[in-house]
Amino acid sequence: MNETPKFAVIGGGSWATAIAKMLCVNVPEIAWYMRNTYAIEHLKLQKHNPNYLSSVEFDTKKLRLTNDINEAVAYADYIIFAIPSAFLNTELKNLTESLKGKVIFSAIKGIVPETSLIVGEHFHRTHDIPYENIGVITGPCHAEEVALERLSYLTIACGDQKKAKIMGKHLNSHYINTKISDDIVGTEYAAMLKNIYAIAAGIAHGLGYGDNFQALLMSNAIREMKKFIRKVHKMKRNINNSAYLGDLLVTGYSVFSRNRMFGNMIGKGYTVKSAMMEMSMVAEGYYATKSAYTLNSEYKAKTPIIDAVYSILYEGKDAKSVFRKLTEKLD
C-alpha cells in the first residue's frame, strides 16, 4: 500500500466534517461522500457544511464531493466511515464497488442494529474484510473542539500497526495528537458503551442529581465498562487510558455531548420520541443501549447502569424510580 494513500470520508455529519478538516491539513485531496446534495452544492459555493460545524471553512480544491458512495470508495485506499451506526447497513446496500484491498477505518461509535455487531466485526463478517485492514478512530475528542482547533487527542487502533501509524500521521496537526493502539475490539466497544453512560449522566442531571453523584456514576461506569469489555474480548488493556476512561469522561461531562443532552431531556420528563425530535443529531447511545443489553444476556457481566438506562428507554420505566434504585447499587 502506498505510504501516501488516498482517503475518503463517508458521512455528512459533525464527526465526518471534523475528520475531513483534519485530513485536509495533510493531504492534497480527499473524496467526501454525503447523501445530502444540497449540502454538497452549498459546500462547493460557500466552502462550509451548512448543517454541521458550519464555522469550518474548506479549501474546496481539496474536496472531491460526491453523493455516490461507489465513486468515493473507488477513489480511496483508506475509507473512513463516520455515519450513525443505525444507517450504516442501508448505506452499504448501495455499494457495488468492491472493498477488496481497501483499508476500512470506523469513526462510528455504535453497534450495527441489524447484526448486533461492532462496526469492525460487521465489515469482517458481511464484507469479508481481513482484520489487518480494519481500524478504529476514537477519542477523547469532540467534533466541535476540532472545529475550534482546541488541543485534542485521538486513539487509532488497527491490527496492522503500520496502517494505524499511516492513519495517525494523516490526522495529526498542531492541535491533534494521535496515539496508536492494538486493541481494536476493546476501543470500539468502549466508544459504544461510553455513549450509554453519557445518557445515564444526562438523566441524572435532568433529575437534579449533582456533581457528587455524577462523580460516583462515572467511577462506577468505568468499572462496569471494564467488566463488559473483558467478557467480550479478554486481553491486557489499561481501562484508565484515554481511549477508554478519557473518552467516557468527555462524553459524560461535555456540553457538546449529544448523548448527555439526550439523557438530560429524558431526566427532565421528555419521552424518547420527543427528545429525538428535539435534537437535530443522532444520539448513538440510544441504539447502543439496546444492543449492549441484548449482548449482555449472553455475556452476563454485572451492568446495573446499562440495565437502568435500558429500562427507561425501552421499557418505559419511570426515570426517577429507576435512578433511586440505581443509587443503592453503586459504590
N, C-alpha and C positions, 0 to 999 in steps of 0.2 A: 504494500500500500504506500502511496505517495506520502512523503513527510509533510507536504503542504496540500492536504486533501481539500476537496470541495465540500462545502457544508450546505445543508438545507434545514430550515426550521419549519415544522408543521404545526400550525396553530396561529390564531389571531388575537389571543388574549393578552393579559398583562405580563405573564411569565414568558410567553413566546416573544413578546415585544422586547422585554428586558434581555433575553438571550440574543436576539437579533442585534441589539445595541452592543452587547459585549463582543460578539463576533466581528462586527463591522470595524472595531478598533484594530483588529489584527489581520483581516483578510481583505483582498481586493473586491470580492463579490460573494454574495450568498444567494441561494434560492430561498424564497419565503412563500409558503403556501398558506392561504387563508380562504375560507369559504365565502366570506362577505365581499362581493365585488365592489360595493360602494366604498368599503374601507380601502380596497386596493386603489381605486381611482383617486380617492382623497389623498392617500399616501403619495401617489405619483405627483399630484398637483401641489399639495400643501406640506409635504415632507414629514408628516406625523400621522400616527394611527389615531383616527378620530374618536375611537371608543375606549382605548386603554393607554395609559401613560402618555397622554397627548402632549406633555411637555418635552418629550424626547424628539429631537429633530434628526432626521436621517439624511445622509448623502444618497439620494435615490439612484445615483450611478452605480452604487454598490449593491443594489437590490434587484434580483430577478423575481418580480412579484407575479404570482400565478394563482388562479383558483382551480387549477388542475393538479391534484396530488401526484399524478403519474409524471408530470413534467418535472416537478421538484425532486422526486425520487430518482428519475433517470439522470438528472444533473449531478447528484451528490454522491460522495463516497461515505460521508458521515451524515446521518439523518437524526435530527433531534426532534422527538415528539413532545409537544407541550400543549396538549389539549386535554380537557377534562376526561377522566377515565371512563365516565358514563357514555361518552361519544366516540371513543376510540374504535370500537368494533364497527360502528356504522361507517366511519371514515375509511377503514381498511377494506370494507366491502367494495369501495370504488377503485381499489388498487388492482391494476392489471400488469403494471411494471414489476419485474422481478426484484426481490430484495436480496437475492443471492449475491454474496460477496460484499454487501453493504454492512457498515457498522452502525448499529442502532443504539442511540442513547435515549433513555427515558428521562424526561423532566416532569413526569406526571406523578402526582402524589396521591395515588389511589389504587384501587383494585378494579379490574375489568369485570363489571357485573355479570356479563353473560357466561364467563368461565370461572369466576371467583379466584382469578389468578392475579398476582402482581404482574406488572407490565412486561418485565423481562421474561418471566415464565410463559406469559401469553405468546410473546413473539417466538420463543423457543418451540413451544408445543404446536402452535397453529400455523406458523410460517417457517418452521424448520431452521431458524437462525441459530448457529452454534453459540454456546455461551461465551466463547472468546470474542465474539462480535457483538456482545450486548453489554451496555453500560448504564449507569445511573448518574444523574446530576442532582445533587441535593444541597441543602443549606447548612447552616442557618443563614437565610438570605431572603429578603422580601423584594419583589419587583419594584415597588415604589422607592426603595432606598437605592436601588441600582439606577433608577431614573434620575435621582438627585446626586448620584455619584458619591454616595457616602460609603466609607470603607466597609466592605462586605466579604464574606467567606463562603466558598463553595467546596463541597466534597465530591470528587469524581471517582466513582467506583467502576471497575471493569476487571473481568477475569484475566485479560491481557493488559498488563501494566503499561506496556508501550503505548497502547491505544488510549489508555486513561491519561497518560502524560501528554500525548498529542492533543487530546481534547482540552486538558487543563491549560496547556500553552496558548491555545487559541481563544480561551475565555479570560485569561489573565490580563490585568491592566493596572494602572496606578491605584485604582480603588477596588479591584477584585483580586483576592488571594485564593489560590486553589490548592487543595490537598488531595493526595491520591489514596485510595483505599482498595482493598481486595474483597471487601465484604459486600458483594452486590446484593445478596438476598437480605441481609440484615439492614443495610442502609435504606433499601426500598421499602421494607416493612416498617421501619422507623418513620419514614416520610409519610406513610399512610396512617400509622397509629397516632402520630402527634396531632393530626387534624381532629381526631376523635377527642383527645384530651383537651384541645383548644376549645371545642364545643362545650365540654364539661366546665372549663374555666369561664366561658361566656355565660353559661347557665347560672353558675354560682354567682357571678357578678350581677346578673339580671335579678336574681333572687335576693340580692342585698348582702351576700357574704363579703367580708372584707379581705384585706391583704394577708392577714394571718392565716385564714383558711385557704386562700389561693396558694400560699407557700406550701402548706401541708398537702394540698391536692397535687401540686406539681411534683413534690418529692415522692408521693405515692405513685404518681403516673410513671415516673422513670423506672421505678422498681417493677411496676406492672408490665411496662414495655419490655424490660429485660426478661421477665418470665415468659412472656408471649413469644418473643423472638427466639429465645433459647429452645422452646418447644418446636418451633418451625424449622430452625436451622442452627444446630449446635456447632459453634466454633469459638475460638478465642477472640473476644472483642471487648473493648472498654466502653461500656454503655455511657460513661461520663464524657466521652469525646464529643466534639462539636456536632458531628453528623447525627448524633442521637439526642443527647441532653441539650446541646445548643439549639438545635432545630426545634425541639419541644418547647424550650423557654421562649424563643422569639415568637413562635406561633401562639403560645398560650397567653402571652402578655402584650404583644404589639397592637397598637391602634390600627395597623394596616391588615391585621389578620381577619380574613373574611369568615373563617370558621368560628373564631371567638365572637365576631359580630352576630353571626347566625345564632350561636348559643345564647348570647345576651338577649336577643329578641325572644327566644323560647322561654328564657327565665322570666322575662317581663310579661309573658302571657300570650304572645303571638302563637298561632297554630303553625305547624310545619309549612303548610301551603302558603299562608300569608307571609311568613318570614322569607320564603323563597321568592315570592313575587316582589317583595320589597327590595331585595338585593338584585343588583344588575349582574353579579358574578356568581359562579357556581361555588357552593361550599362543599369541597370534596369529602369532608368528614361525614356528611350525611350518608353518602353511598358507602363509605369505608366502614361505618358503624355496623351496617347490616352484614357486610362481607366478613368483618372481623368476628362478629358474634357467631355467624354461621360456621366459620372456620374453627372457632374455639370449641364448638360442640364436638369436634374431632380431637383437638389437642388438649382440651381440658386444663388450660392454665387458669390460675386464680385471677380473674379480671373484674373486680367489683365496679370500677369506673366505666369500663366499656358496657357492662351489663346495665348499669344505671342509665347511661345515655341511650342505649338501645330501647329500654323500656319506655322512656319518654318519647323518643322519636317515632318508634314503630308500634308500640303497644298502647300509645295514648295515655300513659300513666301521668299523674299529676307531678310536675317537676318539684314542687315544694316538699311533697311527701317522700318522693324518691330520694332527694338530697338529704332530708332529715335522717333517713335510714342509712344513707351512704356515710354520713359523718360518724356513725357508730362503727363502721367497718375500717376506717382509715386510722393510721397511727403515725 
